[in-house]
């Protein structure tokens, strides 16, 4: 049993290292600052992630821009939740967040969204694809490195998914009418 766990951990580490080494970072990405909902951070500073407050607006934006989402669920006056916001001050997380639509959800005011995503501990960070399907869940006091790794993985999955959809469209798969 211990051998299987070690093997799994080694394989996971190798996967993460290969993703970080073989996929170049994009540093000149533009962030869309024309959202109609409230913005948590100053949009004039390109190094800060944009946090929207409205989940539905963020999901629509993610679909339109074919970007995954980072959803941060917090509750007011909670020290762990305040520390989770500080994760987004890290330069690597700021850079990565430009590839996402980021939304901050006040769980006290958005119980239905918490229930929909089965969030009952705070802080919780969900990484969702552009269709709103969960890719990864980080709960509690997850380390900065874990968030960065999961964001890298989500970017690779979304890029691979976009390329697959484009290929299927080009060869005509998925566009054929269904037989009656």
N, C-alpha and C positions, 0 to 999 in steps of 0.2 A: 504494500500500500504506500509506504513512504517513498519507494522507488518511483512509483507512478506519479506521485505528487511532485517529486524533484524533476522528473522528466517533463511534466506539464509546465512547471515554472521555467525550466530552461528553454523550452520551446517558445513560451510566451516572451521571454526576454529576447531571444533571437529574432522573433517576429518584430518586436518593437524596435530593436536596433536596426534591422534591415529597412524598416519603413523610414526611420530617421535618416539613415545614410543614403538610401537610393532615391529618395524623392526630394527634389530641391525645394527650398523655401521660396515663396514669392514675397518679395518685400515691397513691391510697388503697387499694392492693391488699393483701390478706391473704395470707400465706404459710402453707402447711400445715406445722405443726411436730410432727405426731403420727406421723412415720415411725418404723418399728421398727428400721431399720438405723442404724449409727453416723453421727453428724453431725460434719462437719469443723469447722463454725463454731458459735459460740454462738447458739442460737435465740432468746434473750431480746432480742437487739439486732435490731430490725426492719430496720436498714440493711444487715445482712450477708446475703449469699446463703446458702442452705442447700446444702451439698454432701453428697450421699450417697456411700457407698463402694461399694454394690452396684449393678451395672448393671441386673440383672433387676428389682430393686425399683424403681429409678428409671424404667425403661421401663413397668412396670405402673402406677406413680403417674402418669406422663405420659399414659398411655391413659385412666386413670380421671378425670383432671382436664382432659383435652383440652389439654394444654400441650406445647409443644416442649421438647426437651432440649438442654442444653449439657453436652457430655462433654469433660472435660479429662483427657488422657492425659499422664502424667508418669512420670519415672523418679527414684528416690531420688538424693540428693546431686548434682543437676545444677543449675548456676546458672541456665540458661535456663528450666528448669521452675519454679524458685523465683520468678523474675521473672514468669512467666506467672500464677502465683497472685496476685501483687501487682496484676495488672490488675483483679482483683475487689474491690480496695479503693477503686477510683474510684466516686464517688457515682452517676454515670450508669449504670455497669455494675451497681452494687448495686440501683438502682431497676429497671433492665431485668430483672435476674435473678429478680425476684419473679414475672415472667410465664413463667418456665421452671422445669423440674425440672433441677437442676444435680447432676452426679455427677463425682467425681474418681476416676480409675482409675489405680492403681499398675501400670504396664505390666509391671514385673518379676514381679508376682504374678498378672497377668491376661493371659497371652499369648494365650489363645484369643479373648478379646474384641478384642485388638489385631489378630489375624489376621482375624477376621470383618469388621472395618471397614478392613482394609488400612492399618493404622497402623504405620509403621516408622521414623518420625522423631519426636523429642520436643523440646519439647512439641508436641502436636497438640490443637487444639480442634475438635470436631465439633459442628455444630448439626443436630439431627435433628428430624423431625416427631414427632408423638405415636405414630406407628406404627413409629418406628425408622428411617425412610428419611432418608438424608443430604440436607440442604439446603445446607450450606456446610461447608468445611474450611479451617481456618487452621493453618498450620504454622510452626514456628520462632518468631522474634521478631516476630510481627505487632503492629503498633501498636494502641494502645488505641482509636483512632478506627475502625479497621477492624473490631474486635470489636463495638463499639457499632452500627456501620452494619449489620453482618450480623445482629445481634440484632433490630434494628428491622425488617429485611426478613423475618426468620423470624416475627416477631409478626404482621406484615401477611398473610403467606402462610397462617399457621394460622388467623387470624381469617376470611380470605376462604374458606378450605376449610371451616370450621365452618358459615359462612353458606350455602355451596353445599349441603352435606350436609343442613342443616336445610330448605332450600328444596325439594330433591328429595324429602325425606321428606314434607313438607307436601303436595306435589302428587302423591304416590304413585309417583314414579319410584324404582326400586331396591327396592321392597317387593313387587313382583309375582312370583309363582312362575314359575320357568323352565319353558317347554314341554318335554314329554318327547319 
